[in-house]
Amino acid sequence: MDIRGRRLRQQNEKVTRFISSIRFDGAIAKEVLMVNQAHMVSLVRSGEVDRRVGARCLRFLESASTEVDPSSVSEDYHQLLEQSAVDTLGVDVAGYLNLGKSRNDQVATALRMHLKLVLAGVISAAVQLQDALLDKVQEQGALAMPGYTHLQHAQPTTLAHHMFAYFDPLERDVQRLFDAYQRADASPMGSAALAGTSVSVSRREVATLLGFASVVDNAMDGVSSRDVELEALSCFAVTMSSLSRLTEELVLWASKEFSFVDIPDEYAATSSIMPQKKNPIVAEIARAKSGSVFGALSAALAIVKGLPYSYNLDLQEVTPHLWQAAEDTSASLSLLAAVVRGMRFVPAAISKSMLDDFSTATSLANYLVKEFSIPFRQAHAIVGSLVRDAGAEGLSLEEVAAKRLAGAVRAETGRRIAVTEATVRSVLSVESSLEGIVTQGGSNPRFIAGGLRARSKTVKSSRKRLSSLRSRTGSSERALTRAVRSISREVNN
């Protein structure tokens, strides 16, 4: 029996291939089988399906393959599975598989199940990168390096401060991903096509067997909304935006002009023609994949926009964008974690780049305010004039300020001050500039230990939370297996 029924004549094969999702249904094949199993368990327990019939259906589902041939001529894996069951068991048995459910709620449920698995994987990869950043802090965190604005040397900072600046947006990414997981953790199953069903099926029982924390209340919302998928794609896009800034700096830092960092050979490539080259290819591809993920989000939003309620087949076109974006994000995070963990910063090159870069000028301006009560705007002008002179004469700011600071103050304010050359040089040193930072979250090296402890705790907390979610998923899978086998063993063939 053809399960598509007799309302329409047989589809043209070209049409079937055009509308088919079979080429990307393999990702959710396991979840589709579990949805069918949980639904049948509930049908049997409620008395809607005879236990003998239910047992035979469940045995078939236990033995069904999750391998999906993408060249199959079928609308989707859901149809392929049910048709196989009818062909194997006969319609008098397998004909009950779809009682009280639709492909609409079945696919929405399977998508959410797999999405939770995918989100957990992306979270895990993000935490790996966070861990790698903290490893760099432990290894070389106190290393002074230039901080930039407008890609120009601005003020001294530390490697730890820079690594923390990568870590913290990633932490917000992780929390967004956890939030997305929470909203995906509601089962649409039992919504049927759009209006619910007159068949006695316990939605909460099915949800529990499938590892969901709750159910989607409104049946129409359950089958036709894809905001959960859009939220996940948004999270992936924001995460990749964070990542693209890290990759851009790795590419810059690995260049000859910077030479700040040496990237491990296994994450680089040479040229086919230039034997001296060491190209940071992993960082480059991760940087490019951010654009691919942005495109996936844009495509999904365009697909969903303006669709009437409830279910429309347009929705299946969101799915390949979702899985590809998740794969790109997870792979980028994992590989960059390995790059960061293995790379080594080059203190000599970093220190050399800070020679005569005027990056401690702000410290001198602040010194004039605190020591001599000169208004900051005037102090800014005084130091700015000294920097201009130093640049014009090819001298360091320390050399010029040590000799001309008092004169510059008098010219600007009419006041006389006394300051030694040694004091000026001390104020303008990188070490003094860093140690003078007093505000929370600043680049003072004495903040490193506390910042490391606090961020290590967040990593530990995320891992614990992730482990709990995965444990609950594993427990529900085992409970479903026990329920299926309990019914299957009660009835002999």
C-alpha positions in Angstrom: 0.0 0.0 0.0 1.2 3.5 -0.9 1.0 5.5 2.4 0.4 8.7 0.5 -3.1 7.6 0.0 -5.4 8.0 -3.1 -6.3 11.7 -3.1 -3.7 12.5 -5.7 -2.1 10.7 -8.6 1.5 9.6 -8.2 4.0 12.4 -8.1 6.4 13.0 -11.0 9.8 11.8 -9.8 11.3 15.3 -10.6 8.7 16.8 -8.2 9.5 14.4 -5.5 13.2 15.1 -5.7 12.6 18.8 -5.8 10.5 18.9 -2.6 12.4 16.1 -0.8 14.4 16.7 2.4 15.9 13.2 2.2 19.4 14.5 1.5 19.6 16.2 4.9 17.2 14.0 6.9 20.1 11.7 8.0 20.9 14.1 10.8 17.6 13.5 12.5 17.0 9.8 11.6 17.8 8.6 15.1 15.5 11.2 16.6 12.7 10.3 14.2 12.8 6.7 15.3 12.7 7.7 18.9 9.7 10.0 18.3 7.9 7.0 16.7 8.8 4.8 19.6 7.7 7.2 22.3 4.4 7.9 20.4 3.7 4.2 20.0 4.5 3.5 23.7 1.9 6.2 24.7 -0.7 4.8 22.3 -0.3 1.3 23.8 -0.4 2.6 27.4 -3.5 4.6 26.7 -5.2 1.6 25.0 -5.6 3.2 21.7 -3.4 0.5 20.0 -3.5 -3.2 20.9 -0.4 -4.3 22.7 0.3 -7.0 20.2 0.1 -4.5 17.3 2.2 -2.0 19.3 4.8 -4.6 20.1 5.3 -5.5 16.5 5.6 -1.8 15.5 8.1 -1.2 18.3 10.2 -4.2 17.2 10.3 -2.9 13.7 11.4 0.5 14.9 14.1 -1.0 17.1 15.6 -2.8 14.1 15.1 0.1 11.6 18.2 1.6 10.1 19.2 5.2 10.7 21.3 5.2 7.5 19.5 7.4 5.0 20.4 7.1 1.3 20.3 10.7 0.0 19.5 9.4 -3.5 16.3 7.8 -2.4 13.2 8.9 -4.2 11.0 9.8 -1.3 9.7 13.0 0.2 11.5 12.5 3.5 12.8 10.0 6.0 9.5 10.0 7.8 7.7 8.8 4.8 10.4 6.3 3.9 10.3 4.8 7.4 6.5 4.4 7.5 6.4 3.0 4.0 9.1 0.5 4.9 7.1 -0.5 8.0 3.9 -1.0 5.9 5.8 -3.0 3.4 7.4 -5.2 6.1 4.6 -5.6 8.6 1.5 -5.0 6.5 -0.9 -2.1 6.8 -3.1 -3.9 9.4 -0.1 -3.5 11.9 2.1 -0.6 10.6 -1.0 1.3 9.7 -1.3 2.4 13.3 2.2 4.1 13.4 0.8 7.5 12.3 -2.3 7.3 14.5 -2.7 10.6 16.3 0.4 12.2 14.8 1.5 14.1 11.7 4.8 14.6 10.0 4.4 18.2 11.1 4.7 17.5 14.8 7.1 14.6 14.3 9.6 16.7 12.3 9.3 19.7 14.7 10.0 17.4 17.6 12.9 15.5 16.0 14.5 18.9 15.0 14.4 20.2 18.5 15.8 16.9 19.9 18.8 17.1 17.5 19.1 20.8 18.0 19.6 20.3 21.7 22.4 17.8 20.9 24.0 20.3 18.5 23.7 23.2 20.9 25.4 21.1 23.6 28.2 20.3 21.1 28.7 24.0 20.3 28.7 25.0 24.0 31.3 22.3 24.7 33.5 23.6 21.8 33.2 27.2 23.1 34.2 26.1 26.6 37.3 24.4 25.1 38.3 27.7 23.5 37.7 29.5 26.8 39.9 26.9 28.5 42.7 27.4 26.0 42.6 31.2 26.5 43.0 30.7 30.2 45.9 28.4 29.5 47.6 31.3 27.7 47.0 33.5 30.7 48.6 31.0 33.0 51.6 30.6 30.7 52.4 34.2 29.6 49.6 36.3 31.1 51.9 39.0 32.7 53.6 39.7 29.4 53.2 43.5 28.6 51.9 44.2 25.1 50.5 47.1 23.2 46.8 47.8 23.5 45.2 49.2 20.3 42.4 51.6 19.3 41.9 52.3 15.6 44.7 49.7 15.1 47.1 52.3 16.5 49.1 51.8 19.7 47.0 53.3 22.5 48.0 52.2 26.0 50.0 49.3 27.4 48.1 46.2 28.4 49.0 42.6 29.3 48.5 39.4 27.4 46.1 38.3 30.2 44.0 41.4 29.8 43.7 40.7 26.0 42.9 37.0 26.5 40.2 38.0 29.1 38.8 40.3 26.5 38.3 37.3 24.2 37.1 35.1 27.0 34.3 37.3 28.3 32.3 37.7 25.0 32.6 33.9 24.6 31.1 33.6 28.1 28.1 35.6 26.9 28.0 33.4 23.8 27.9 30.3 26.0 25.1 31.8 28.2 23.1 32.7 25.1 23.5 29.1 23.8 22.3 27.7 27.1 19.3 30.0 26.9 18.6 28.8 23.4 18.9 25.2 24.7 16.3 25.9 27.4 13.8 27.2 24.8 14.4 24.2 22.5 13.7 21.9 25.5 9.9 21.8 24.9 8.2 19.1 22.9 5.8 19.9 20.1 4.8 16.2 19.9 1.1 15.7 20.2 0.3 18.8 18.2 -0.5 16.5 15.3 -1.0 18.5 12.1 -1.9 21.8 13.8 -5.0 21.3 16.0 -4.1 18.5 18.3 -5.7 15.1 18.1 -8.8 13.2 19.3 -6.5 10.2 19.9 -5.6 9.6 23.5 -1.9 10.4 23.7 -0.1 11.8 26.8 2.0 14.7 25.5 3.9 15.0 28.8 4.6 11.3 28.9 6.0 11.4 25.3 8.0 14.6 26.1 9.6 12.9 29.2 10.5 9.8 27.2 12.1 12.0 24.6 14.1 14.0 27.1 12.2 17.3 27.0 11.6 19.4 30.1 8.1 20.6 29.0 5.7 20.7 26.1 4.9 23.5 23.6 1.4 24.4 24.7 -0.3 25.6 21.5 -0.5 22.9 18.8 -0.4 25.4 16.0 2.7 27.1 17.5 4.3 23.7 18.0 4.2 22.7 14.3 4.7 26.0 12.6 7.2 28.0 14.6 10.9 27.9 13.9 12.0 30.8 16.2 14.0 28.2 18.3 16.0 27.4 15.2 16.3 31.1 14.3 17.5 31.8 17.9 20.1 29.1 17.6 21.3 30.5 14.3 21.5 33.9 15.8 23.6 32.5 18.7 25.9 30.8 16.2 26.2 34.1 14.2 27.1 36.2 17.3 29.6 33.5 18.4 31.2 33.6 15.0 31.3 37.3 15.2 33.3 37.1 18.4 35.5 34.4 16.8 36.2 36.5 13.7 37.8 39.2 15.8 40.2 36.7 17.4 41.0 35.2 14.0 41.7 38.6 12.5 44.2 39.4 15.2 45.9 36.0 14.9 46.4 36.6 11.2 47.8 40.1 12.0 50.0 38.9 14.9 51.4 36.1 12.8 52.5 38.5 10.0 56.1 39.7 9.7 55.1 43.2 10.5 53.9 42.1 14.0 55.7 38.7 14.6 53.9 38.6 18.0 52.9 35.0 17.8 54.1 31.7 16.4 51.3 29.4 15.3 51.9 25.6 15.4 52.9 24.1 12.1 50.0 21.7 12.1 47.5 24.6 11.9 49.4 26.4 9.2 50.3 25.8 5.5 53.1 26.7 3.2 52.9 28.0 -0.3 52.9 25.9 -3.4 55.5 28.3 -4.9 57.1 30.2 -2.1 59.0 27.8 0.2 59.4 30.3 3.1 55.7 30.9 3.7 53.8 29.9 6.9 50.2 30.9 6.3 47.7 30.9 9.3 45.1 29.0 7.3 42.9 27.7 10.2 42.4 31.3 11.4 41.7 32.4 7.8 39.1 29.8 7.1 37.4 30.3 10.5 37.3 34.0 9.7 35.6 33.2 6.4 33.1 30.8 7.9 31.7 33.6 10.0 30.4 35.0 6.8 28.8 31.6 5.9 27.1 31.5 9.3 25.8 35.0 8.9 24.4 34.0 5.5 22.7 30.9 7.0 20.9 33.2 9.5 19.9 35.6 6.8 18.6 32.8 4.6 16.6 31.2 7.4 15.0 34.6 8.3 14.0 35.2 4.7 12.5 31.7 4.5 10.4 32.1 7.6 9.3 35.7 7.0 5.7 36.2 6.2 4.6 32.5 6.2 0.9 32.1 7.1 0.1 29.8 10.0 0.3 26.9 10.4 2.7 24.5 8.7 4.2 25.2 5.3 6.8 23.0 3.5 9.0 26.1 3.2 10.1 25.4 6.8 12.1 22.4 5.8 14.5 24.6 3.9 15.6 26.2 7.2 17.1 22.9 8.3 20.2 22.5 6.1 21.2 26.1 6.9 20.9 25.3 10.6 23.0 22.1 10.6 25.7 23.7 8.4 25.9 26.8 10.6 26.2 24.6 13.6 28.9 22.5 12.0 30.9 25.5 10.9 30.6 27.1 14.4 31.6 24.0 16.3 34.5 23.2 14.0 35.8 26.7 14.1 35.7 26.8 17.9 37.3 23.5 18.3 40.2 24.1 15.9 40.9 27.6 17.2 41.0 26.2 20.7 43.8 23.9 19.5 45.5 26.8 17.7 45.4 29.0 20.8 46.6 26.2 23.1 49.6 25.5 20.9 50.6 29.0 19.8 53.5 30.9 21.5 53.8 34.6 22.0 57.2 36.2 21.2 58.1 38.5 24.1 61.1 40.1 22.3 59.0 41.1 19.2 56.2 42.4 21.4 58.6 44.5 23.6 60.3 45.9 20.5 57.0 47.0 19.1 56.4 49.1 22.2 59.7 51.1 22.0 59.1 54.8 21.5 55.4 54.2 20.7 54.1 57.0 23.1 51.6 54.5 24.6 52.2 55.7 28.2 51.4 59.3 27.4 48.1 59.1 29.2 49.9 58.1 32.4 51.9 61.3 32.2 48.8 63.4 31.7 47.1 61.7 34.7 50.3 62.3 36.7 50.1 66.1 36.1 46.5 66.1 37.2 47.0 64.1 40.4 50.4 65.6 41.4 49.9 69.3 40.4 46.1 69.7 40.1 46.3 70.7 36.5 43.0 70.2 34.7 43.0 67.2 32.6 42.3 69.0 29.3 45.3 71.2 29.9 47.4 68.2 30.9 46.3 66.5 27.7 47.4 69.5 25.6 50.8 69.6 27.4 51.6 66.0 26.8 50.3 66.2 23.3 52.8 69.0 22.5 55.6 66.9 23.9 54.6 63.9 21.8 54.5 66.1 18.7 58.0 67.4 19.4 59.3 63.9 20.0 57.9 62.6 16.8 59.2 65.6 14.8 62.7 65.2 16.3 62.9 61.4 16.2 63.3 61.2 20.0 61.5 59.2 22.6 58.8 60.8 24.8 60.9 60.0 27.8 63.8 62.0 26.4 61.7 65.0 25.5 59.5 65.1 28.6 62.5 64.7 31.0 63.9 67.9 29.7 60.9 70.0 28.6 58.0 69.0 30.8 58.3 72.0 33.2 58.6 74.4 30.3 55.6 72.9 28.6 53.5 73.2 31.8 54.5 76.9 32.2 53.7 77.7 28.5 50.2 76.1 28.8 49.3 77.1 32.4 51.7 79.9 33.5 52.6 77.7 36.5 56.0 76.5 37.6 56.5 72.9 38.6 59.5 71.0 39.7 59.8 67.4 38.6 62.9 65.3 38.2 63.9 63.5 35.1 63.9 60.2 37.0 60.3 60.7 38.0 59.3 61.5 34.5 61.0 58.4 33.2 59.4 56.3 35.9 55.9 57.6 35.2 56.3 56.9 31.5 57.6 53.3 32.0 55.3 50.5 30.8 55.5 48.9 34.2 54.5 52.0 36.1 51.7 52.7 33.6 50.2 49.2 34.1 50.6 49.3 37.9 48.9 52.7 38.0 45.6 51.2 36.8 43.2 51.0 39.7 39.8 50.4 38.2 38.2 47.0 38.2 38.6 45.1 34.9 41.7 47.1 34.0 45.1 45.9 32.8 47.0 46.1 36.1 49.0 42.8 36.4 47.8 42.4 40.0 44.3 41.8 38.7 45.4 38.7 36.7 45.2 36.1 39.5 41.7 37.1 40.5 40.5 37.3 37.0 41.9 33.9 36.3 40.2 32.4 39.3 36.8 33.9 38.5 36.9 32.8 34.9 38.0 29.3 35.8 34.9 29.0 37.9 32.7 30.0 35.1 34.3 27.3 32.9 33.7 24.8 35.6 30.1 25.9 36.1 29.4 25.6 32.3 30.9 22.1 32.2 28.8 21.0 35.2 25.6 22.4 33.6 26.4 20.8 30.3 27.1 17.5 32.0 23.7 17.7 33.7 21.8 18.3 30.5 23.6 15.5 28.7 22.9 13.2 31.7 19.2 14.0 31.5 19.2 13.2 27.8 21.0 9.9 28.4 18.5 9.0 31.2 15.5 9.6 29.0 17.0 7.5 26.2 17.4 4.7 28.6 13.9 5.1 29.9 12.5 5.0 26.4 14.5 1.9 25.6 13.1 0.2 28.7 9.6 1.2 27.9 9.9 -0.1 24.3 11.4 -3.4 25.4 8.9 -3.9 28.1 6.0 -3.8 25.6 8.0 -5.7 23.0 8.7 -8.6 25.3 5.1 -9.0 26.5 3.8 -10.2 23.2 5.3 -13.1 21.2 5.4 -13.0 17.4 
